[in-house]
Amino acid sequence: MTAPKVALLGMILESNRFARPATEEDFRSLTWLEGAALLDGARSATPALAAEFAAFVRAMDATGPWHPVPCTLAASHPAGPVARDVFDQISGRITDQLIAHGPFDAVYICNHGAMVAEHSHDPDGELMQRVRAAIGAGPIIVSTLDLHANMSDQMVKACDVIVGYRTNPHVDMFERGEDAAFSLRRCLASGRRPKIAFKKLPIVPASVTLLTAEAPYGDLINFGQQRQAELGGAILNVSDFGNFVFSDTPNNGLSVVVTARDDPDVAEALASEIADKAWSMLEGFVRNLTSVEKAVALACDPERPPVIFSDAGDNPGGGGSGRTTELLAALHAIGAKNILYGSFCDPDLAIEAHQIGAGGRFTAKFNRNSGDERWEKWDQPFQAAAKVLALHDGAVVGERGITKGRQLSLGPCAALDLDGIRVVVISDRSQTADPVFFHMLGLDVGTATCVVVKSRGHFRAGFAAWFAPDQVYEVDTAGLTSPVLDRWPFEFLPRPCLPLDPETTWSDADHG
């Protein structure tokens, strides 16, 4: 067999329908790589791009000759719907590159799967279909997706193999990139066309209920992996996608995607079995949160063990601004001490701290510029006397969890002491899922009695060395990622759906 010619590309965005639109600047500020620079980035010892993309390239390098053709990989931090001109620009560049450099034996698409566009509920599927149209029916298309993907018929029809993450917090991206490469090698070696079965259930759980270290979602994923192993080589991949409810699309819902080596009946039977299993777990997809009042009281309790709070309503990893002040203001008002709070996204405040210098004192004014109007009602101004403890340029490598080994560019950063609350201020909107946000500024997570993070769930992997599950509290704060779903004016979810509509029914016979 000759060395396969494989195109490499992707457009990564998790869209929160209620957040501001994603612009070209959002993509260029995180990842926008083409050609040789894309391939070099994937092969870097500490890649700044998506871990699964780097893993795919490395696995292909390790498993035999191949001819990689790097096209475009663009990625943004989570935001709102992508602007139509930006989507057209990126997808247009990709299709032009495919036409110019084809023909291909295969294409690898690295997407998130929960993107929304100003013009489309399913731009992921639209991009995949454009790729298929550009390369023709023959080449194999393999895609990796986040487990929060909102799966669509269009996505499934365009691809031959779909590989979803299995862990939340996401710590298996490298392994899933390898899986995609290994699956592609098998397909090319055998000459057989994979077959995909796809089931969607009317369950739209909030992300806080989709942790994979516990029931129900973890049990569902484990069940699928067990059944795949029992079926031997007949199944290439089983992926259970939990959905991202804040995308608010007709494609939301818990989805099961099974890729068989070549037998569609085997794929269909297993997908139905897993879907039935998911429907039997309904009660688990609901979670109780801790009130702000209880969290503040707990933070001030000298008798309890160390705790970590998730500022659940303001997760930049789900489209939140990283600028809400509700919990910070409440802790400061009560005089809480020995608190680490990270990370507040306020470039103006970070730059001012750099101008003042370490050791300087000033009145820290949070949200003097509120930013986008969609965030203003939660991004309230707050000010307090502060001392600049430390400064950093924000160029670091992740230590633990989802960003371990990945280059991060957080912009000018500062640690401010607000009379016992040490606040990390960053300039790049990122969730605090890694202790490096504190450690880069000399703040010791291990000595804090209470840590507060603007992160929904990925912090659990990054901070597990210090906080056991019973020391973790998800706080019911306001913001663009509040997991209390009946607070949101959803327009496009496939109704009825659970947990919003208790009367919802489903059977595979009716919806298969």
N, C-alpha and C positions, 0 to 999 in steps of 0.2 A: 504493500500500500504506500502510495506517495504521501509526502507530508501534507496534511490538510491545511487549506487556506481558510483562516478564521477571522472574521471581522469582530472588533471589540468596541462596544459603545454602551451608552446609557444616559438616562435623564432621571435624576433622583430628587424627589420632592414629596414630602408628606404634607397634604393640604388640610388645614383647618378652615372650613367654609367661612368662619366668623372673623378670621384674622385678615390683616391687610394683604393685598396681592403680592405675589412673588415677582420681583423684577429681575432684569438682567444683572443688576448689581448684586442681588442676593446670590445668584449662581457664581458670578465671577469672584465673589468674596470667599467662597468655600472651595469649589472645584470647577474648573473649566480647562480641561486639558485635551490636546489633540495630537495626533501623529506620534512622533518619537518621544515627545515629552510625556505622553500618556503611558507609553510602554516603560519608559524609564521610571516614572512614578510608581508603577505597579511593582517594579523589581527593586525598589528602594528598601533598605534595611528598616526604615521607619516611614512607611508610606503615609501621605497625608490624605489619600483618597480612600474610597470605600474598601474595607478589609476583604470583602468577598471578591471584589474585582482583582485585587492583588493576589489573592489565593488562587483564583482561576488561572491567572497567567503563570504563577509559579508551578501549579500542578501540571499544566500543559507543558511547561519547560521540562519538568521532571519525568514525564511519561512518554517522551518520544519526540521525534522531529515534528515541527509544525511551522506554518508560515503565518504569523500574526499580522493583522492589518489594523492598527489602532486608528479608530475614527474619532469620535468625540465622546467624552464623558463629562457631563455637567451635573453638579449637585448643589442644592441649596439647603440651608437650615430650614426646618419646618416653618411654613408661612401659610398664607391664604391661597386662593386660586392663582395659578400662574397666568400672567398676562398673555393674551393671545399672540401678540407680536413676538414675545419671547419664546413661546412654544413653537411657533412657526419658524423662528430663526434657528433654534437648536435642531428641531426635527428636519428642517430643510438642509442644514449642513450635513446631518447624518445621512440622509438619503442621497444627497449629491456625492458624498464620499463613497457610498456603497456602489452607486452607478459607475463612478469613475474608476474604482479599483477592483470591481468584480471581474469574473464570476467567483463565487465562494463555495466552499464545501459546508460551511457552518457560520453562524453568527452567535455571539454571546451578548445578551442584553442585561445590563445591570441597572435595574430600576427599584423603586421602593414599592409601588403598587397602590398607593393611596393618594395619587395626585389628582387634583381638580384643576380645570382651566376655566377661564372666563367664558369660553365658548363650548365647553364640553364637560360632562360628568365623568368621562373615561379617557383622558388623554394618554394614560399608559397604554390602553388598548389601541388607541388611535396611532400612537407611535409604533407599536408592534405591527399593526397592519400596514403601515407605511413601509416598514422594514421588509415585511414579506412581499409587498408589491414590488419593491426595488430589486430584490434578489431572486424572485421567482419561487415556484413551488418546490424545487428540488432540495435546496440546502436545509440542514437541520438548524432550528433556532432553539437555543437553550437560554433560559432566563432565571436569574435569582431575584427573589422578592422578600421584603420584610414580612413578618408574620401578621402585621396589621394591614396587609393589602386588602383592598376591596375588589375581589375577583369579579371578572366579567366574562361573558361569552366571547367577546371580541379578543380578549387576552388569550383565552384558552385556544381559540381557533387559530390564532397566529403562531403559537409556539408548539414545539414538539416535546420539550421537557421543561417543567416549571419546578423550581426548588425554593422552598420557603424556609426561613429561620425556624428553629425548634425551641429556642430559649428566649425567655423574657424575664429578667433583663437579657438583652442580646449579647451573648458572649460566644456565639458559635458561627459568626459570619465567615471566619476563615474556613471552617469545616464545610460550610454550605457552598462556598466557592469551589472548594476541592470536589465536592459531590457533583457540581455542575460539570466540571472538567472530566471527571471519571465517567459520568453518564454520556457525555459527548464522545469520548473515546470508545465506549462500548457500542454506541449507535453506529459510529463510522466503521468500526471493525466488523460488525455483524452485517451491516447493510440493511438492517431491519428498521422500519419506521415505528417509533413509539406511539402508543395510543393513550390519550388522556380522558379520564372521566371526571366530571365536575358536578358537585352538589352544593346547593346553597340553602341555608336555613334562615328563617325569619327571627334571628337572634342578633341584636346589635349591642353587645356588652361594652361598657366603658373599659378603658385599658387597665384600670386598677384591678379588674376581675380577671385579667388575662395573664397572671403570673404563672410560670411553668414549673415552679418548684412545689406547687400545691394543686389541689383540686379546685375547680373541675378541669381547667384547661390543660394543666400538666398531665393529668390522668388520661385525657383524650389523646394528647400527642403520644404518650407512652403506649397507649392501646394501638394506635396506628402503626407505630414502629414495630411493636411486637407482631402484629398480623403480617406486616411486610416480611419480617424475618421468617415467619412460619410458611409463607408462600414461596420462599426461596428466591431464585433468580427471575421469577415471573414479573416482579415489580421493580421498577427502577427507583421510584420515589413516592413517598406519601407526605403531603404537606397540609396542615390544618391552619387556615387563615382566620384570625379572630376578628378582623375588620378594624377600621379606624372610624368610630362613630361621628367624629367632628367633621369628617369630609362631607357628610350629609348628601349622599347620592343614592340613586335607585339601585346601585350595585352593592350597597352596604349589606352586611350579614355574614354570619359565620360560614365559611366555605371549606369544603373538603376537595382536594385535588389529588388524584391518584394517577401516576404515569406508569403504564405497563410496558414491558419490553416490546410486545407486539400484539397482545391479545386484548381487544376492547372489552370482551365479556368479563375477564378477570378484573380489569380495572373498574368496571361498572359495579360488579358485585362487592368489591372491597370498599369503594366509595359509599355505597348504600349502607354497608355494615357500620362504617365509622359515623356516618350521618345519623343513623338510628341511635348510636351510642351517645352522640352529642345531645340529641333531643332528650335523652333520659337524664341529663345533668342540669336541667334548666335552673333549678333552685340555687345552684352555686354561682351563677353569673350576676350576683348582687353583692355589694359590699357596703358596710357601715363605716363612716368616717368619724374622725375626732373633731369636735367643735373647736373654734379658736379659743373660746373661754377655757375649755378643759385643757387645751394644749398650754396656754399661758400659765395656768395653775400648776400643771405638771412640771413645766420648766423651772418654776420657783420652789419646787418641793425638794428640800435637802435630803430627804430620806430615800428617794428612789435611785435606781441605778442610772447610768448614762443612757440617753435616749437620742434618737434622730427623728426629726420631723420632715415630712414631705409637704412643701407648700403646694398642695395638689392642684389648686386652681390656677397656678401660674407656672406651668411647665414649658420652658422654651422648646423642649423636645417634642411638644405637641402643638406648637404655634403660639404659645404664650409670649408675652412681651418680656418677661424677666424683670419687670419694673413695678409690680404691685407692692404696696407698702402696708397692707392691712396687718399682716402678722408681725412685721418688723416694728410698726408703730405700737402695737399692743404689748409686745415684749418690752419695748423701751419705756412705755408709760408706767408699767408696773415695777420697773427697776430691776429686771432680770439680769443676772450676772453669769459670767463664764459661758457665754453663748458664742458659737461660731455660726455665722449666717452667710450663706453663699448660694448663688452669686447674683448680685444686683447689676443689671446691665444699664450703665449710664456713662457713656463716653465723656460727656461734659464734666461730670464729677470726677472721673478717673484722671482726666487731663489736669483739672484744677489741683488734685492731690499731688500730681507730679510736679506742678509748678511750685507748690508750697514746700514740698520735700519732706523726707522722712523726719519725724520728730516734731513737725509743725502742727499747730492747732488752728482750727477754723470752724466756721459753721457749715456743716455739710448739708447742702440743699439737694435732696433727691427729687428727680423729676421736675427740674426747673423748666425743661422743655419736654412736654408730655409726649411728643411724637405723634403717631397716627391717631386719628379721631376715633377709630374703633376700640382703642385701648384706653381712652381718656377717663372713662367712668371708673376704672379700676386703678389706673396709674396716678394715684393722688400724690400731690406734693407732700413731702415730709422733710423736716429739718431737725438737726440735733448738733450739739457741740461735739466735735470730733478731733482725734489726734491721728496723724498719719503714722501708722506703724511700720509699713514696708511698701515698696514699689517694685513692679516687675514689668517687662515688656510684653509678657503674655505668650512668648514663644516657648512651648514646653512639649514634652512627650508624655502621653498618658501612662499612668502607673497601674491601674487596676480596672477591671470591668470592661465596659463597652468601648472605651478609648485606649485600652492598654496597648502600648507600642505605637500609637498613632500620633503623628505630629499635629499639634493644636496651635492655632494662631488667635489668641484671645484679645490682641491689641493691648494698649496701656491698661495696667491693672494696679489696684491699690488695696491695702488692708487698712481699714479705719476702725479705731476704737471709739465706740459710742458709750462710754462709761460702763464697760463690762460686756457689751455686745460687740464682737469683732466682726465687721462686715467686709466681705470681699466684693470689690467693685470691678467689673470687667467692661470691655468695650465691644466685644463680639458676642452677640446674643446666643448663648449656649447653656444647656442644662448642666447643673453641677452633679454629674454622675461619677466623678473621679476625685479622689482625695488630693490630686495634684493641684486643684484649684486653691486649696488651702496651703498645701506644703510648699508651693512655689513662693509663697509670701512668708514662710517661716512659721505658719500657724500649725500647731500639733493637734491633729484630730484626737489622738489618744488621751489628751489631758482635758478635753472639753466635757462638761457634764451634759451639754445639750448642743446638738448640731442641727441646723435648719438648712435644707437644700431646696432650691427651685428645680425640682425634678419629680417626675411621676413615679417611676419604678426602677429605672436603670441604676439609680444610686445604690440599690440593694446589693448589687454585685460589687460596686466600687468600695462600699463601706462595710462589707460583711465581716471583715477582720475585727471590727470594733463593736458592731451592733448585731446581735442575734435577732431573728424575726420578731420575738416578743418585745424588743426594744425599739421597734419601728412603728411610727404613727403617721397615718395619712390625714392631714388636717384639712378641714372643709373650708378652704379659703375661696374667695371670689376670684374670677379671672376667666380667661379664654379657654381654659382646660378643666373647668369644674366638672367632675365626673357625675354630678347630680343631674341626670339627663332631662328630667322634666322641667328644668330651668331654661331649656334652649328652644328657640323657635324653629325647629327642624321643618324643612319644606319638602325635601326630596327623598327621605328614607322610605323604603318599601313598607308601607303600613298595610295591615297591622304587623307589629313586630314587638318582640320582648326585649327588654323589660317594660317598654312604654305602654304596651297594650296587653293587659292580662288575658284578654279573650283569645289571643292568637293561638291558632292550631296549625299543625303541619303533619304530613305523612309523606314518605318517599314515593308512594304510589301516586299521589296527587301532584307532587312538585318535582319529581325526579327528572 
